[in-house]
């Protein structure tokens, strides 16, 4: 039987010693876990929002969007590695994070730093293939997250604003890659939606751990998080409706879109609030969005109707 190791509040079982190929496999698995591939889909989803514009449906735009997704995925991996390096000692005493490769000791800081350097070289290579005027959101994202990891994430309220800004930079990068005009109301809707999702995660952390592991949570209460989430949801709904009415490339179908898409957008917000406020399910926004049957069905229907209206608008043009 493996010996038991006690670290902080967590109880862990030591892994048996391994050599040769198994050691290489363990290292590869730890590096993959450090890169958090489960978070990569959000880069694709946010950066490819410009495809809502039928005029962006061409080979050049698709190629540029593909490169943008790869670049931002590499940039996000760099951010994850930096964040885990900085927080490895604090994460070791967090019952929800002690199993991470650096916090658990399965991966050394030196190996993580070498991995980050390799990812940085790949990122520079991808960025050099793109127009210099379109890659500034990646640089802004990296600078923002360096400041976040080194201390700004401990500042209440500012922490959630910085996370949401990272998603707005992804969206701006997508529009720059396609050369399409950037819709202001859609940017606002994405920003406030990301505030909602991040606040839901903070609320769940308060509810489950009391906020001891994250200094910024000392500036929140569950009641405050509830009110801020409701405000964010209201702003998201309003901004999205203004986007449909004034900026969406729907031509004569804009009024139809308002009638058909508004109920689904509002239902999606209501359902997320229900899951977080009633069922305390906000710990992982990505998992909530892709695993809740009601949200998935609503999203599929919304996407199908949106796509149909965009196709109709493209035919009209």
C-alpha positions in Angstrom: 0.0 0.0 0.0 1.3 3.5 -0.9 2.3 5.7 2.0 0.0 8.6 2.9 1.4 12.1 2.8 -0.3 15.0 4.7 0.2 18.5 3.3 -1.9 21.4 4.7 -5.6 20.5 4.7 -5.2 18.0 1.9 -4.5 14.3 2.3 -2.6 12.7 -0.6 -1.3 9.3 -1.6 2.3 9.2 -2.8 2.7 7.9 -6.3 4.9 4.8 -6.8 8.4 5.5 -8.1 8.7 5.0 -11.9 11.6 4.9 -14.4 12.2 5.1 -18.1 9.2 5.4 -20.4 6.7 5.7 -17.6 8.6 8.7 -16.2 8.5 10.4 -19.6 4.8 9.7 -19.8 4.3 11.1 -16.3 6.1 14.3 -17.3 4.1 14.6 -20.5 0.9 14.2 -18.6 1.9 16.8 -16.0 2.8 19.3 -18.8 -0.5 18.7 -20.5 -2.4 19.2 -17.3 -0.4 22.4 -16.7 -1.6 23.7 -20.1 -5.3 23.1 -19.2 -6.6 21.9 -22.5 -10.1 21.9 -21.1 -10.0 25.7 -21.2 -8.9 25.9 -24.9 -12.3 25.8 -26.5 -13.2 29.2 -25.1 -10.5 30.7 -27.3 -12.2 29.2 -30.3 -15.6 30.3 -29.3 -14.7 33.9 -28.5 -12.3 34.6 -31.3 -14.6 33.2 -33.9 -17.5 35.4 -33.0 -16.8 37.6 -36.1 -18.2 34.7 -38.1 -21.6 36.1 -37.1 -21.0 38.5 -40.0 -21.7 36.7 -43.3 -19.2 39.0 -45.0 -16.4 37.2 -43.1 -17.2 33.8 -44.6 -14.2 33.5 -46.9 -11.0 31.5 -47.1 -8.7 34.4 -46.0 -10.8 35.2 -43.0 -11.0 31.6 -41.9 -7.3 31.2 -42.2 -6.6 34.3 -40.2 -9.1 33.2 -37.5 -7.4 29.8 -37.3 -4.0 31.5 -36.7 -5.7 33.8 -34.1 -7.1 30.8 -32.2 -3.7 29.1 -32.2 -1.9 32.3 -31.1 -4.3 33.0 -28.2 -4.3 29.4 -27.1 -0.5 29.5 -26.8 -0.8 32.9 -25.0 -3.3 31.4 -22.6 -1.0 28.4 -21.9 1.8 30.9 -21.0 -0.6 32.6 -18.6 -1.7 29.4 -17.0 1.9 28.3 -16.4 2.9 31.7 -14.9 -0.2 31.7 -12.6 0.5 28.2 -11.4 4.2 29.0 -10.8 3.3 32.1 -8.7 0.6 30.4 -6.8 2.0 26.9 -6.3 2.6 27.3 -2.6 -0.9 28.7 -2.0 -2.5 26.1 -4.2 -0.8 23.3 -2.2 -3.1 24.2 0.7 -6.2 24.7 -1.4 -8.4 21.5 -1.3 -9.6 22.3 -4.9 -6.2 22.9 -6.4 -3.5 20.9 -4.5 -3.6 18.2 -7.2 -2.2 20.6 -9.9 1.2 19.5 -11.2 3.2 22.3 -9.6 1.3 22.5 -6.3 1.4 18.7 -5.8 5.1 18.5 -6.7 4.7 16.2 -9.7 6.3 18.9 -11.8 9.3 21.0 -10.9 9.3 24.8 -11.4 12.3 24.4 -13.7 10.5 22.0 -16.0 7.5 24.4 -16.0 9.7 27.3 -16.9 11.3 25.4 -19.8 7.9 24.4 -21.0 6.8 28.1 -20.9 9.9 29.1 -22.9 9.1 26.6 -25.6 5.5 27.8 -25.8 6.7 31.4 -26.0 8.9 30.5 -29.0 6.0 28.9 -30.7 3.8 31.9 -30.0 6.4 34.3 -31.5 6.6 32.1 -34.6 2.8 32.2 -35.1 2.6 35.9 -34.6 5.3 36.6 -37.1 3.1 35.1 -39.8 0.4 37.8 -39.1 0.1 41.5 -39.8 1.8 43.5 -37.1 -1.1 45.8 -36.7 -3.5 42.9 -35.8 -1.5 41.2 -33.0 -1.6 43.9 -30.3 -4.4 42.2 -28.4 -2.1 39.2 -27.7 0.5 41.5 -26.3 -2.1 43.3 -24.3 -3.5 40.0 -23.0 0.0 38.9 -21.8 0.8 42.1 -20.1 -2.6 42.2 -18.4 -2.1 38.7 -17.1 1.4 39.2 -15.9 0.1 42.1 -13.8 -2.8 39.9 -12.7 -0.6 37.0 -11.7 1.9 39.2 -9.8 -0.7 41.0 -7.6 -3.7 42.6 -9.2 -5.7 39.4 -8.8 -5.7 40.1 -5.1 -7.6 43.4 -5.6 -11.4 42.9 -5.1 -13.6 43.8 -8.1 -10.5 44.6 -10.2 -9.8 40.9 -10.4 -13.1 40.1 -12.2 -12.7 43.1 -14.5 -9.3 42.0 -15.6 -10.5 38.4 -16.3 -13.4 39.8 -18.4 -11.1 42.2 -20.3 -9.0 39.2 -21.4 -12.1 37.8 -23.2 -12.8 41.2 -24.8 -9.2 41.2 -26.1 -9.8 37.8 -27.7 -12.9 39.1 -29.4 -11.1 42.2 -30.7 -8.3 40.0 -32.0 -10.9 38.0 -34.0 -12.3 41.1 -35.6 -8.9 42.4 -36.4 -7.9 39.1 -38.0 -11.0 39.2 -40.3 -10.8 42.9 -41.0 -14.5 43.3 -40.0 -15.8 46.4 -38.1 -15.9 45.8 -34.3 -19.4 46.1 -32.9 -19.4 48.1 -29.7 -22.6 46.7 -28.3 -21.4 43.1 -28.8 -18.1 43.9 -27.0 -20.1 45.3 -24.1 -22.3 42.1 -24.1 -19.3 39.8 -24.0 -17.6 41.9 -21.3 -20.6 41.9 -19.0 -21.3 38.2 -19.7 -17.7 37.4 -18.7 -18.2 39.4 -15.5 -21.3 37.3 -14.8 -19.5 34.0 -15.3 -16.4 35.2 -13.2 -18.6 36.5 -10.4 -20.5 33.1 -10.4 -17.1 31.4 -9.9 -16.2 33.8 -7.1 -19.5 33.2 -5.4 -19.0 29.4 -5.5 -15.6 29.8 -4.0 -17.0 31.9 -1.2 -19.8 29.3 -0.6 -17.5 26.3 -0.6 -14.3 27.5 1.0 -15.1 30.8 2.7 -12.6 32.5 0.5 -9.5 31.6 2.6 -7.4 30.6 -0.4 -8.0 33.7 -2.5 -7.2 37.1 -0.9 -9.4 39.0 -3.2 -12.5 37.2 -1.8 -12.1 39.2 1.4 -13.7 42.0 -0.5 -16.8 40.0 -1.5 -19.7 38.4 0.3 -22.2 36.0 -1.2 -24.9 38.7 -1.0 -22.7 41.2 -2.9 -21.8 38.5 -5.5 -25.6 37.8 -6.0 -26.3 41.5 -6.6 -23.4 42.0 -9.0 -24.4 38.9 -10.9 -27.9 40.2 -11.4 -26.6 43.6 -12.5 -24.2 41.9 -15.0 -27.0 39.7 -16.4 -29.2 42.8 -16.9 -26.4 44.6 -18.7 -25.7 41.6 -20.9 -29.3 41.2 -22.0 -29.6 44.9 -22.8 -26.3 45.1 -24.7 -27.2 42.0 -26.7 -30.6 43.4 -27.7 -29.0 46.7 -28.8 -26.5 44.7 -30.8 -29.3 42.8 -32.6 -31.2 46.0 -33.3 -28.4 48.3 -34.3 -25.2 46.4 -35.3 -26.0 42.8 -36.2 -25.5 42.1 -40.0 -29.1 40.9 -40.4 -30.5 43.4 -42.9 -34.3 43.2 -43.1 -34.2 40.2 -40.6 -33.2 42.3 -37.6 -36.8 42.6 -36.3 -37.3 38.9 -36.7 -34.1 38.2 -34.8 -35.2 40.4 -31.9 -38.5 38.4 -31.6 -36.9 35.0 -32.0 -33.5 35.3 -30.3 -34.4 37.5 -27.3 -36.4 34.8 -25.4 -33.5 32.3 -25.8 -30.9 34.9 -24.7 -32.9 35.8 -21.6 -33.6 32.1 -20.8 -29.9 31.3 -21.0 -29.1 34.1 -18.5 -32.0 33.0 -16.2 -30.9 29.4 -16.3 -27.3 30.2 -15.4 -28.4 32.4 -12.5 -30.6 29.5 -11.3 -27.8 27.0 -11.5 -25.4 29.4 -9.5 -27.8 30.9 -7.0 -30.0 27.9 -6.3 -27.8 24.9 -7.0 -24.3 26.5 -6.2 -23.0 25.2 -9.6 -20.8 28.2 -10.5 -17.4 26.7 -9.7 -16.6 25.9 -13.3 -18.5 28.1 -15.8 -17.2 26.1 -18.8 -18.5 22.8 -17.3 -21.9 24.4 -16.4 -22.3 25.8 -20.0 -21.5 22.5 -21.7 -23.1 20.0 -19.4 -26.4 21.4 -18.3 -29.0 19.9 -20.7 -31.3 23.0 -20.6 -28.4 25.4 -21.4 -27.1 23.1 -24.1 -30.5 22.7 -25.8 -31.1 26.4 -25.6 -27.7 27.2 -27.0 -28.1 24.8 -29.9 -31.5 26.2 -30.8 -30.2 29.8 -30.5 -27.2 28.9 -32.8 -29.5 27.2 -35.4 -31.8 30.2 -35.6 -29.0 32.7 -35.6 -27.3 30.8 -38.4 -30.5 30.6 -40.4 -31.1 34.3 -40.1 -27.5 35.1 -41.1 -27.8 32.8 -44.1 -31.0 34.6 -45.1 -29.3 38.0 -44.7 -26.3 36.8 -46.8 -28.6 35.7 -49.6 -30.4 39.1 -49.4 -27.1 40.9 -50.0 
